[in-house]
Amino acid sequence: MFEAIIVKPLLNALFLLYTAIPGHDFGLAVIALTLVVRFALYPLAKKQLHSQKALTEIQPEINRLKEKYKDDPKVFQAKTMELYKEKEINPFGSCLPTLLQFPFLIGLFYVFLKFQDSAFLTFGDGGILNQIYPWVKDFGFVKSFIGSVEAVNTVSFGLVDLAQPNVIIGVVAGALQFVQSKMLAPKKQEGDKTNMATQMTYLFPILTVVIAVRLPAALPVYWSTTTLFAIIQQYLIIHRDVETLEEKSERKRSKKSQRNSK
């Protein structure tokens, strides 16, 4: 079922973009597919970033509660939930968009694994065309492409075979992950010790590199593109949209306070 719902549609979308892009560069097709996915998830990602930013802003208050009620975990949890309610923050609001991306990431993993098989790249029996929807093959530019070559070329810009692992691309993916993590990392308060959030800022990028260098390079290209998109998105939202949302939230709390005082 996962193959039919996620893997095959992603494969067809990638093939369609690959045949449509001038020069038929596989790397550009992967980047184009990444942007399509990111734009489709933009509304959810916007809410996620707002939640992440809001949680970051109240982290010092949570730390103070943790220190104050360190001997009474139940009271700490109750007070933390009261703080979330007061600030109108959903602590799980940043989880859904991330979870929604996992099926795409896993699906693309299986798609790119297929491209490691040279027989799958060909247009003969058992090749990629067996996985392509008939309506996709009916497009004029797709028919023209199929008739002009014998196989899909996974080499990008004539330099890197994206069907095979590549250390440099894996390191780039990790570096971009680090930049993204630093953007949303809570500011260290005076006297604070290294916390879990700070550790994750460094751990996730390292894990990204360790995993990425062992996978087909197309996957870290996808991850690098989606991370770079997220960095730009975070900058724009954090510096513009979040302030607007926080102003609205403040006005809403003010009106609520006025009603309660009457």
TACORGI-V12839 format. One record per residue. N is the residue number from 1. RES is the residue in one letter. PSI is psi as a letter, one per 30 degrees, with the letter a starting at -180 (none if undefined). Layout:
n->N res->RES psi->PSI
n->N res->RES psi->PSI
This chain:
n->1 res->M psi->e
n->2 res->F psi->e
n->3 res->E psi->e
n->4 res->A psi->e
n->5 res->I psi->e
n->6 res->I psi->e
n->7 res->V psi->e
n->8 res->K psi->e
n->9 res->P psi->e
n->10 res->L psi->e
n->11 res->L psi->e
n->12 res->N psi->e
n->13 res->A psi->e
n->14 res->L psi->e
n->15 res->F psi->e
n->16 res->L psi->e
n->17 res->L psi->e
n->18 res->Y psi->e
n->19 res->T psi->f
n->20 res->A psi->e
n->21 res->I psi->k
n->22 res->P psi->k
n->23 res->G psi->f
n->24 res->H psi->h
n->25 res->D psi->k
n->26 res->F psi->e
n->27 res->G psi->e
n->28 res->L psi->e
n->29 res->A psi->e
n->30 res->V psi->e
n->31 res->I psi->e
n->32 res->A psi->e
n->33 res->L psi->e
n->34 res->T psi->e
n->35 res->L psi->e
n->36 res->V psi->e
n->37 res->V psi->e
n->38 res->R psi->e
n->39 res->F psi->e
n->40 res->A psi->e
n->41 res->L psi->g
n->42 res->Y psi->e
n->43 res->P psi->e
n->44 res->L psi->e
n->45 res->A psi->e
n->46 res->K psi->e
n->47 res->K psi->e
n->48 res->Q psi->e
n->49 res->L psi->e
n->50 res->H psi->e
n->51 res->S psi->e
n->52 res->Q psi->e
n->53 res->K psi->e
n->54 res->A psi->e
n->55 res->L psi->e
n->56 res->T psi->e
n->57 res->E psi->e
n->58 res->I psi->g
n->59 res->Q psi->e
n->60 res->P psi->e
n->61 res->E psi->e
n->62 res->I psi->e
n->63 res->N psi->e
n->64 res->R psi->e
n->65 res->L psi->e
n->66 res->K psi->e
n->67 res->E psi->e
n->68 res->K psi->e
n->69 res->Y psi->h
n->70 res->K psi->f
n->71 res->D psi->g
n->72 res->D psi->i
n->73 res->P psi->e
n->74 res->K psi->e
n->75 res->V psi->e
n->76 res->F psi->e
n->77 res->Q psi->e
n->78 res->A psi->e
n->79 res->K psi->e
n->80 res->T psi->e
n->81 res->M psi->e
n->82 res->E psi->e
n->83 res->L psi->e
n->84 res->Y psi->e
n->85 res->K psi->e
n->86 res->E psi->e
n->87 res->K psi->f
n->88 res->E psi->h
n->89 res->I psi->k
n->90 res->N psi->j
n->91 res->P psi->f
n->92 res->F psi->g
n->93 res->G psi->f
n->94 res->S psi->f
n->95 res->C psi->e
n->96 res->L psi->e
n->97 res->P psi->e
n->98 res->T psi->e
n->99 res->L psi->e
n->100 res->L psi->f
n->101 res->Q psi->f
n->102 res->F psi->e
n->103 res->P psi->e
n->104 res->F psi->e
n->105 res->L psi->e
n->106 res->I psi->e
n->107 res->G psi->e
n->108 res->L psi->e
n->109 res->F psi->e
n->110 res->Y psi->e
n->111 res->V psi->e
n->112 res->F psi->f
n->113 res->L psi->e
n->114 res->K psi->e
n->115 res->F psi->f
n->116 res->Q psi->f
n->117 res->D psi->j
n->118 res->S psi->e
n->119 res->A psi->e
n->120 res->F psi->f
n->121 res->L psi->f
n->122 res->T psi->l
n->123 res->F psi->g
n->124 res->G psi->a
n->125 res->D psi->k
n->126 res->G psi->g
n->127 res->G psi->a
n->128 res->I psi->f
n->129 res->L psi->f
n->130 res->N psi->f
n->131 res->Q psi->f
n->132 res->I psi->k
n->133 res->Y psi->k
n->134 res->P psi->e
n->135 res->W psi->f
n->136 res->V psi->e
n->137 res->K psi->f
n->138 res->D psi->f
n->139 res->F psi->k
n->140 res->G psi->e
n->141 res->F psi->f
n->142 res->V psi->e
n->143 res->K psi->e
n->144 res->S psi->e
n->145 res->F psi->e
n->146 res->I psi->e
n->147 res->G psi->f
n->148 res->S psi->f
n->149 res->V psi->l
n->150 res->E psi->f
n->151 res->A psi->l
n->152 res->V psi->k
n->153 res->N psi->j
n->154 res->T psi->g
n->155 res->V psi->k
n->156 res->S psi->k
n->157 res->F psi->g
n->158 res->G psi->g
n->159 res->L psi->e
n->160 res->V psi->k
n->161 res->D psi->j
n->162 res->L psi->f
n->163 res->A psi->f
n->164 res->Q psi->l
n->165 res->P psi->l
n->166 res->N psi->k
n->167 res->V psi->e
n->168 res->I psi->e
n->169 res->I psi->e
n->170 res->G psi->e
n->171 res->V psi->e
n->172 res->V psi->e
n->173 res->A psi->e
n->174 res->G psi->e
n->175 res->A psi->e
n->176 res->L psi->e
n->177 res->Q psi->e
n->178 res->F psi->e
n->179 res->V psi->e
n->180 res->Q psi->e
n->181 res->S psi->e
n->182 res->K psi->e
n->183 res->M psi->e
n->184 res->L psi->g
n->185 res->A psi->k
n->186 res->P psi->k
n->187 res->K psi->k
n->188 res->K psi->k
n->189 res->Q psi->l
n->190 res->E psi->k
n->191 res->G psi->f
n->192 res->D psi->k
n->193 res->K psi->l
n->194 res->T psi->k
n->195 res->N psi->l
n->196 res->M psi->e
n->197 res->A psi->e
n->198 res->T psi->e
n->199 res->Q psi->e
n->200 res->M psi->f
n->201 res->T psi->e
n->202 res->Y psi->e
n->203 res->L psi->e
n->204 res->F psi->e
n->205 res->P psi->e
n->206 res->I psi->e
n->207 res->L psi->e
n->208 res->T psi->e
n->209 res->V psi->e
n->210 res->V psi->e
n->211 res->I psi->e
n->212 res->A psi->e
n->213 res->V psi->f
n->214 res->R psi->f
n->215 res->L psi->l
n->216 res->P psi->k
n->217 res->A psi->f
n->218 res->A psi->e
n->219 res->L psi->e
n->220 res->P psi->f
n->221 res->V psi->e
n->222 res->Y psi->e
n->223 res->W psi->e
n->224 res->S psi->e
n->225 res->T psi->e
n->226 res->T psi->e
n->227 res->T psi->e
n->228 res->L psi->e
n->229 res->F psi->e
n->230 res->A psi->e
n->231 res->I psi->e
n->232 res->I psi->e
n->233 res->Q psi->e
n->234 res->Q psi->e
n->235 res->Y psi->e
n->236 res->L psi->e
n->237 res->I psi->e
n->238 res->I psi->e
n->239 res->H psi->f
n->240 res->R psi->d
n->241 res->D psi->e
n->242 res->V psi->e
n->243 res->E psi->e
n->244 res->T psi->e
n->245 res->L psi->e
n->246 res->E psi->e
n->247 res->E psi->e
n->248 res->K psi->e
n->249 res->S psi->e
n->250 res->E psi->e
n->251 res->R psi->e
n->252 res->K psi->e
n->253 res->R psi->e
n->254 res->S psi->e
n->255 res->K psi->e
n->256 res->K psi->e
n->257 res->S psi->e
n->258 res->Q psi->e
n->259 res->R psi->e
n->260 res->N psi->f
n->261 res->S psi->f
n->262 res->K psi->none
